[in-house]
Each structure stands twice: as structure tokens, then as C-alpha cells.
Amino acid sequence: MIYILGFKSLCLEDKDIIESYIDKDTLESYEYLFSSLYMWRKLNNVKYATIENTLLIEKNEEGKGTFYAQPFGYNKENLDKIVDLLIKRNENFNRKYLFGDVDEVFVDELKKYTNFKIEAIEDIDDFEYVYKTQDLIDLRGKRYHGKKNHYNSFVKKYDFELKKINDANVIDDCLTLLHNWHEEVAVTFDKEMLMEIDAIKDIFRELLNLELKSIAVYVDNELAGFAVGEKVNDNLAVIHAERGEIKYKGIYSFLNRKFLEDSFSDTKFVNRQEDTGNKGLRKSKQSYHPIKMVKKYLVKVTR
């Protein structure tokens, strides 16, 4: 039988199809949440196809090229056939990697259940930071002393008001803050940062449909910061976006703690995504003391 893989660009109407393949109860990485795929669909030119009862996702990332994300729904009997189909589809393309954003389990199963040569490379800049939710709410002990001081400083100094990102005025305020943040903080602009405003604007429009939670912090009627996140399952929350106006001392410590406390206190862990190799972001994420890194790999496959 000859298979023709017809990949289509991801759109909002594909949510039910994607989620019918992806078991959110077992997810560790934020990459395969529909909200994440949708948010970054333009930047990463996200497409998908289904074959052999398996979901295939195609993405493009700067510096890595176009690759297939981790398949969902495959089994050990059909994995070799699926990989063979993807290799054949790539024969007319000059692609460095066959797979990306995959976990160690999938790499092991490629080696175990296919007859191809597998070379897996750790994508360290893409490792995701996972924390204990309660640790970031309680901020107990010496290691969180500075974070708690920043939080307390914000609470004592500012007369703040909390809102949801659920109307046009709040959305406009968030987008204004985001534009200002890029102008003031983001000294060098890569493609992802330039498209971030558009990506966040997209999820603002669909917060309800994507089942996302939000917080907007106002000080004297001016937006000081906002965050958007999602409860993935009983164990895990994911923070999709977080931005603060740095003139408000302690805004990030306040946002981090208050958002978790109000929206995700019933989860065990929170995934705050990767640092993309940015030294400042890496230092910041490490300062919250992750308990785990979700490792991801780029994979070359040859016959």
C-alpha cells in the first residue's frame, strides 16, 4: 500500500483532533499541549497529519530546521513503518534532523523497535524547568529568602488590584506592557521574540476556548504585570507567558507566587518551560530551584 502523508497547517478547529491523540494525564513537556502548538503555530509553521492511528506533527525552529515532533499513538509494531514513511517524505528535503522535541523514552523505543541508525543529541537549551508548586507558593527556607523578600516588598509598597485577562481593555494593557518590555529589556531581537507579541495576542483571544487561566496585576490603575497558564492534569501546571514592568520592585516574585496560589495550588508541579540558552533567563529559572529538568532531544535517523 502506498501512503501519501498530507500535512495541514494547524488551526483552532483542530483542537479536538490533536487532543484525541495526546494523553494530558501523562504529559511532562508543555510542547504537546494544543495551546502551545497553537500559540507558536506561525513561528514554527506547525502542521500535522494522521496515519496508522498515529498523530504526526511537523515544526520548524530557527537553527534546527524542519523536523517531526514526537509521534503520538504509535506502537512497537508500526513504529518502523512510520519512520520509514517520514524518511521517504524527506527525500526531497535537505533536513538535518528527522525528529525534535522528543523525550528519552521515544529515543529508546526508536532504538529498540526500528531497524534504523539512531543518533540522539541533547537539546540542552530546550530542557524544561519543573518545580514543586508548593515550594514556589511557600517560599520557605534560606534558598527562597530573596524571593520572599521581593514578594513582601511588593505587597507592602504597592496598592495593587488583581484582574483576569478577560476584556478588551485588559488585553490592550497587556499588549502595551509587552511592547514596552521588548523595547526596554530585549536588547537584541531574535525571530521568536519578534513574533512573541503576536503569539500572546492569539492566546488572549482564545483564553476560554483553550481553557487557560490568567492574572493581571494593576498598581494605581496601571498594569504592572500579567501571566497566563494552564492546568494540564492533577499533577501539573504550565506557565505559558509571564511579563512584568520592572519599575515595580518585586513584580516577578509576586506574579510567580500569587498566580500559583490563586490558580494552581491543587497541582504538585509547575513547568516553567525552557531558557532557550539565554544566560539571564537561565540564571533566573535556576534561582527558583527546579526539582527536575524535562530533557529533550534532536534525532538523526539513517538507514
Number of C-alpha atoms within 10 A of each C-alpha: 3 5 8 9 14 10 14 13 14 21 13 13 8 14 17 10 12 22 14 12 17 17 15 18 11 11 15 24 24 24 17 21 22 21 23 16 22 21 23 21 19 17 19 18 15 24 20 19 16 18 15 13 12 17 21 23 24 23 23 19 15 11 6 13 15 23 23 22 22 20 20 18 17 18 14 12 10 15 19 17 13 19 19 17 16 16 16 11 12 14 9 8 10 9 13 14 18 20 24 26 21 22 17 14 8 13 19 12 13 20 13 12 14 18 13 16 11 16 14 18 13 17 16 17 14 18 21 23 23 25 21 19 22 19 17 24 19 12 19 13 10 9 12 16 12 14 22 22 14 16 22 14 17 19 15 9 11 13 11 16 14 15 14 15 23 17 11 11 10 18 19 14 19 26 17 13 20 22 14 13 16 16 12 11 10 12 9 9 11 10 10 14 14 15 14 18 16 16 20 19 16 14 21 24 15 15 18 11 11 18 12 19 21 22 22 25 24 19 14 10 10 13 21 25 25 30 22 22 25 23 19 22 17 13 18 26 27 24 21 21 16 18 18 24 20 14 8 15 18 21 22 23 22 22 22 18 21 19 23 21 16 13 16 24 18 16 18 16 25 27 26 21 21 21 20 14 12 11 10 10 13 15 11 12 19 13 13 19 16 19 11 14 18 18 20 22 22 23 22 18 17 11 8
